[in-house]
Amino acid sequence: MTETFTALMIEDADGKPRAGFKTISLADLPDHDVLVEVAYSSLNYKDGLAVTGKSRIARKLPMVAGADLAGTVVESRSPDWRAGDKVVVNGWGMSETEWGGYSRFQRVKPQWLTRLPDAFSLEQAMAIGTAGYTSALCVNALEDWGMIKPDAGEVLVTGAAGGVGSVAVALLANRGYNVVASTGRPETHDYLSSLGAKGFIDRNTLTEKGGPLQKERWAGAVDTVGSTTLVNVLGQTVYGGAVAACGLAGGFDLPGTVMPHILRAVTLIGVDSVMAPHAKRDRAWATLAESLDPDALSRITQVEPLERVPELAAEILAGRIQGRVVVRIA
């Protein structure tokens, strides 16, 4: 086994978090029960914030960055996992309070692990990554609410060309929904059409302040943006509809009113992927295995080496990343 290896580490630099590559050893890793050789991680919006230092995502330093990982168990003190098991880890505080996936090896707690579904390779698992798994949580939440059905009307996805949005478009389209994609980049329309989007709306029409109750249009929505965009989406959702909110790229405020909720019975469903219980995680991966077309996943994905993450972190914050970036670790 390799004695030393490279990790992307966030450390304190004059009171500010700064990311850089560092050589570490197995002895440096946390004392958790399962040692995983990491094959792939991915680049999420949260990773962009953490690596660039634009937000203090890492709450303990030093911190290995990377919010997810896919790899193979090397050693285990837990009876639930054995050497050779293919596993995925999403969330659980990785890159915030626990060392993350931008490292050749990582030690994790056994309860964080999800067994890799047979439908996916390790690379595909990180093409899906935390973003795609979050999309599946959103789709399941909307279907559980019971309002969205294939013939119920239009379903909106905001931030559609991003990681969460791209997978949400593909999942919803494959499940028979009439998907409308919100994006500020017209050059992504062909890409989103190839994933199943039937219509488009300029994101700028959702970022301007609108009335608390607007013309009803959306049977349901997956929102990755938050703030004024989410308020406008709620104001345009039909009576009894629901919006699954999972992101705050546009801000964490909610400058709206209760009127859509009490006059149109519109439901706002908060979706968390970090601490979601295993039952929801397993169901999300089952939804992905059932409804995510491998060809669509391939169109969504680009694979990049770990060395490019600092550069790509700035790109994802600037909104210039389309789809999913898989980070090759091994």
N, C-alpha and C positions, 0 to 999 in steps of 0.2 A: 504494500500500500504506500502511496506517495507520502513522504514525511512532511513536506511543505507544499503549499499551494497558494494560489492568488485569490483574494477576496476583495470586493469593493466595500471599503470601510468608511463609515462616517465618524469623524473624530472632532473634538473641540479644537478650534483655532481662534484664540483670542476672544473666547466667549461666543463664537459663532460655529454652527455645524459646517464641516467641510468634508467632502467626499474625495477619496483617492484610493488607488490600488495599493494593497499591502500584502506581503508574504506572511502567512500564518501557518500554524501546525495543528494537528489534531488535539494537542494538549491545550490549545487556546480556546477550543470550542466549549460551549456550555455543557454542564454535566447532566444532560438529559439521557433518557434510556435507549433511544434508537439513533444509530448513526446511519445517515443516508449519503450515498454518493450522488451528487446532483448532476443531472444531465442537462436540464434546461430550466430556466426561469422565464419571466416575461417582463415587459415594461408596461406599467399602469400609470395613470395620472398621479396617483399617490407616490409612486416611485420617482416620477419627475420632480415633485415637490421636495421629496426627501434628498435626492441626489444633488439638486441645484441649491438646496438650502433656502428656497423661497418660502418654505414653511417648516416649522420645527416638528416634523413628523417623528423623528427619532427622539424619544423622550428619555432615553438612557444612552450615554456615550461611554466607550466606543460602541458602534452598532454596525453589523453587517447589513447592508441594504438588501432589498428584494422582498416583495410582499408575497411571493409564492415560489413553489419549486415542484419539479417532477424528477424522480430518480429511483434508485434501487437501494433497498436496505442492505447494509454491509454487516452491521452488528446490532443485536437487540437484547436488552435485559428484560423485555416485556414478552410474556407468553403469547401475546396477540400478533406478534410480527416476527418473521424469520428472515435470515439472510436470503436475498434473491427476490423478495417481494417487491413488486413495482407499486410505487405510491405517489400520491399527490398531496401537497399541503397548500391550502389557501387561507390567508388571514391568520387568526389566532394571535394577533399582535406582532407578527413578523415584520421587521424593519421599524417597528415602533418601540415595543418593550422587549422583544425577543429577536435574536439574530436571524437574519433572513436568508434568501436563496441565492444571492450573488456570491457564491462560494463553492469551490469544488466539492467540499464535504460540509455537512451540517448535522448537528445533533438536535433532535426534536423530541417532544413529549409524545408518547404513543397515542394519546387521545386526539392529537392534531391530525393524524394520518387518515387519508381516504384511499382505499384500494383502487388502483387504476382500472377503470372499466375495460373489458376486453375489446370494446369497439375502438379504442384509441391507443396510439403509440405515445411514448413519452413526449415527443415533439408536438403531437396533436393536442395532448393534454395542456401544454403551455400555450399553444395557439389559442386554445379556449381560455386558459388561465383564470385569474380572479375576475377579469372583466366578463368573460363568457359565462362563467359559473354564476356571476351576479345577474346577468341577463336571464338565465334560466330561472333563478329565484323570482325575478320580476314576472316572467311569463306564468309561472306556477301560481304566484300570488293573485294575478288578475283572473286566471281561470278558476281559482278557488272562490273568488268573490262571486263569480257566476254571471257577470254581466257580459263579458266579451265572448262572443261565439262567432264562428266563421261568417255568418250571415247577419251579424248585428250592426255592421257599419264600419267606419274607418277607425283604425287603431294607429295612434301617432307614436313615433319614436323621435325624441329630441337628441341632439348630438349624434345623429345617425351614422356619420362616417367614422366616429371614434370606435374604440374597442368594444365597450358595452353596447353601443348603438348598432354596430355592424352585426354582432351576433344576435341581438334582439330582432333586427330586421329579418335575418335569415331564419331564425326559429319561428317567428310569428308567421312569416310567409309560408314556410313548409307545413305549418299547422292549419293553413287555409284562411288566414286573416287578410283583410284588405289593408295593407300597411302603407302609411304615408310617412315619409322621412323628412325631418327638419334638418337643414344644413345650410351653412353660409357659403358653401363652396360648390358652385354649379358644376365644376369639373369632376365632382364625385358622383354625378347623377347616373352615369353609365354603370359605374361600379355598384351603386346601390340598387339600380334596376336589375343587375345580374344576381343580386342577393334576394330579389323578390319584391322590392318596393314598387308600388303601383302609382304613387303620386309623390309630389314634393311641395314643401312650403319653406320659404326663406326664413331662416332663424331670426332675422331682424324684425319680422312682423310679430314675433313673440317676445322680443326684448324691450319693446316700448310699452309703457304703462297703459293698461286698458281698463275698461269697466269691470266691476266685480262679477257681473253676469253678462256674458257675451253670447253671440249666436251659437247655439248648440251644434257641435260637429262630431266630437270624438266619443266613440263608445268606450274607449279606454286608451291608456297611454303608458309608455315607459319613459320617464324623465330622468336624464343624466345631468341636467344643467342647474336646476334649482332657481332660487330668487324670482325675479319678475317673470322669467319664462315659465316656471312652474305655476305661478299665480294665474297667468293668462291661459295656460292649459286647463287648469281647474275651472276657470270661468267659461271655457268653451266645451267642457265635457257634458254629455247628455244626461238627462235625468236618470239617477240610479247608477251612473257609470263610475269608474274607478281609475285612479292614476297611481302607478307604482313608482315611487321616487327613490333613487339610489345614488344620486350624485349632486355635487355642488360646484361644478366647474364655473358657473356663472355667479356664485355667491352663496353664503349660508343663511342669508336673511329670507324671510317669507313675507313680503310687503303686500298682503292681501286682506281679505275679510272672510267671515264665516258664511257669507251668503250662498256660495255654491253648495256648501255642506248642508245648510239647514233649509234652503229653498228648493234645491234640486237633488238632495240626498246624494251628492257626489262624495265618494270616499277617497281619502288620501292614505295610501298604504306605504309606510316606510319599510324599506328593504335593506337589511344589514347582511353583509357577506362575511364579516370578520369573525363574529362569534355565533353564527348560525348553528343550531344543533345538528347532530349527525343525520337525523331523519330528513331534514330539509336538504342537507348537502347531498345525501344519497339520491334523493328524488330529483334534485337539480341535474346531477350527472346522468341519471336515467333519462330525463327529458332531452338532454343534449345527445345522448346516444341514439335516441329514438327519432329526433327531428332535425338534427344538424347535418346537412348534406356535406360529405367530405370534400366535394369539389368546391362548394361555397366556402368551406373552412380554408381551403388552399388559396382561394382568391383573396381572403381576408388577411393572409399571413405573410410576413417577411421575417426571415431568420437572420439575426445579427450576432456577432461575437460580443462577449462581455466587455471587451476593450472599448466598444462604441457607446456604451450606456451613458457616460457623462454627456456626450454630444447629443444623443437621442433624447435624453431627459429634457434638455432645453427645447427640443423640437416638439415634444408632446405637449408641453406647457403653452407653446405658441400656436397650437392647433394645426400643426403641419404634418402630423402622423395620421395616416389612413389605415384603419383596421387595427390589426394586432401585430406587435413586435415580439417574437420569440427570442430569448437571449440564450445563446449556446454557451454552456458553462464548461463542459468536459473538453 
